[in-house]
Amino acid sequence: MKNSSTVCIDASLVIRFTISPDDAALKLLWSSWSKQGTRLVAPTLLYYDVTNGLHRLQKAGVLKPDFVREALEIALALPVELIGDGDLHRTARELAARYNLPTTYDAHYLALAERLGVDLWTVDARLVKTLQSFGVEWVKLPAA
């Protein structure tokens, strides 16, 4: 999309950033955003989604409770502007139906990125593949 001074980020990206500090591609991407003064935005559900994702990783035995607490604090301290209103929910429902998504959670991130005319960054390769099959090219994965 055209507005490169703002990007929309999803929970998968935030979770990966907080639990994988050595992920070179993500570190480089985040560093470039910081240096360029890029505005980070997300729908208001971001931190519910992040908290749930970290909890699920803990429940699965992937992460220890202390690590999850620390990761959540890092996530909560990120300079992300949260945006939400009724129209975002309406658009999310429409996008979920259009792209045959299993839930509306991802569609909220899509709706916000579409509204603002910005790229959506995620580490959800399955989501990117699904959307690309519909010709959506503004949902991005960090370079591997």
C-alpha positions in Angstrom: 0.0 0.0 0.0 1.1 3.6 -0.3 1.4 5.1 3.2 4.8 3.8 4.3 5.1 6.1 7.3 2.5 4.0 9.1 2.2 0.2 9.4 -0.4 -2.1 10.9 1.0 -5.0 13.0 -0.8 -8.1 14.2 -0.5 -10.1 17.4 1.6 -12.8 15.8 4.2 -10.3 15.0 4.2 -8.8 18.5 4.4 -12.2 20.1 7.3 -13.3 17.9 9.1 -10.0 18.6 8.7 -10.5 22.4 9.6 -14.2 22.6 12.3 -14.4 19.8 14.6 -11.4 20.4 17.2 -13.1 18.2 15.0 -13.3 15.1 17.3 -11.4 12.7 14.6 -10.5 10.1 12.2 -9.2 12.7 14.9 -7.3 14.6 16.0 -5.6 11.3 12.4 -4.7 10.4 11.6 -3.3 13.9 14.9 -1.4 13.9 14.1 0.2 10.5 10.6 1.2 11.7 12.2 2.8 14.8 14.9 4.7 12.8 12.3 5.9 10.3 9.8 7.0 13.0 7.2 4.7 11.5 3.8 4.9 13.2 2.7 1.5 14.5 -1.1 0.9 14.6 -3.3 -2.1 15.5 -6.9 -2.7 16.3 -7.9 -2.4 20.0 -8.0 -6.2 20.2 -4.2 -6.4 19.8 -3.3 -6.9 23.5 -6.2 -9.3 24.1 -4.9 -11.4 21.2 -1.2 -11.1 22.4 -2.2 -12.1 26.0 -4.2 -15.1 24.7 -1.4 -16.2 22.4 1.2 -16.1 25.2 -1.1 -17.9 27.5 -1.7 -20.7 25.0 2.1 -21.0 24.5 2.5 -21.3 28.3 -0.3 -23.9 28.6 1.3 -25.9 25.8 4.5 -26.0 27.8 6.4 -24.0 25.2 7.0 -21.0 27.5 7.5 -20.8 31.3 5.2 -18.5 33.3 8.0 -16.0 34.2 9.0 -15.7 30.6 5.3 -15.1 29.6 5.0 -12.4 32.2 8.1 -10.7 30.9 7.0 -11.0 27.3 3.7 -9.5 28.1 5.3 -6.5 29.8 7.5 -6.0 26.7 4.5 -6.1 24.4 2.5 -3.7 26.6 5.4 -1.2 26.4 5.6 -1.1 22.6 4.6 2.2 21.0 1.5 0.9 19.2 -1.5 3.2 18.6 -4.7 1.2 19.2 -7.7 2.1 17.0 -11.2 0.8 17.2 -14.8 1.7 16.4 -18.0 0.1 15.2 -17.2 0.5 11.6 -14.0 -1.5 12.0 -16.0 -4.4 13.3 -18.5 -4.2 10.4 -15.6 -4.1 7.9 -13.9 -7.0 9.7 -17.0 -9.1 9.4 -17.2 -8.3 5.7 -13.5 -9.1 5.0 -13.7 -12.4 7.0 -16.6 -13.4 4.7 -14.9 -12.2 1.5 -11.6 -14.0 2.2 -13.2 -17.1 3.8 -11.3 -16.6 7.1 -12.2 -18.9 10.0 -12.6 -16.0 12.5 -12.9 -12.2 12.4 -9.8 -11.7 14.6 -7.3 -11.5 11.6 -10.0 -9.5 9.7 -9.8 -6.7 12.2 -6.1 -6.2 11.4 -7.0 -6.3 7.7 -9.8 -3.8 8.1 -7.6 -1.3 9.9 -4.8 -1.6 7.3 -7.2 -1.3 4.5 -8.9 1.8 6.0 -5.6 3.5 6.5 -4.1 2.4 3.2 -1.1 0.8 4.9 0.7 -2.6 4.9 -0.2 -5.2 7.5 2.8 -7.0 8.9 2.4 -10.5 10.3 4.3 -13.7 10.9 1.3 -15.8 9.9 2.4 -17.3 6.7 -0.9 -19.2 6.3 -2.9 -15.9 6.4 -0.5 -14.3 3.9 -0.9 -17.3 1.5 -4.7 -17.2 1.9 -4.9 -13.5 1.1 -2.5 -13.7 -1.8 -4.8 -16.2 -3.4 -7.4 -13.4 -3.5 -4.8 -10.9 -4.9 -4.2 -9.1 -1.6 -0.5 -8.0 -1.8 -0.3 -5.6 1.1 -0.1 -8.2 3.9 3.6 -8.8 4.5 5.9 -11.3 6.2 9.3 -10.2 7.5 12.1 -11.4 5.2 13.5 -14.8 6.3 
